[in-house]
Amino acid sequence: MWFVNRKEGRVFLHGKDDPVAAADAAAACAGFRPDAEEEIVADEPVSCYNCRYRRWSADSLTCQKHA
């Protein structure tokens, strides 16, 4: 689910439009922490899209917790 490179760090391979994969990845992540309520974007509460450690990029997101 992740690609790691030196420039961007840990990049979510499924992009911005795969809520099922984002929820599966977050459910398996011991580092998941929900973001502030105003930053929640996915319907599933436990999702990489809703994690306080995610940073959006043009095509996807990067995980800052496991960088």
Residue, then its C-alpha position, 0 to 999 in steps of 0.5 A: m500500500w505504500f511506496v517509499n522514496r527519499k524525496e517524498g517519504r512514505v507515499f500511499l499508492h492508492g491515491k486520493d480516491d480509494p477509501v477502502a484501501a485507506a481504511d484498511a491501511a489505517a486499521a493495520c497501523a499502530g500509529f494512526r491518530p485521528d486528525a482535528e474534526e475540521e480536517i476529517v474528509a473520509d466517511e470511515p473514521v479510521s482512515c489514512y485520509n483522516c489521520r493527523y500524520r497524513r500530508w496531502s500531495a498532488d496525487s496522494l498523501t504521505c505518512q509523516k508518522h512512518a517517514 
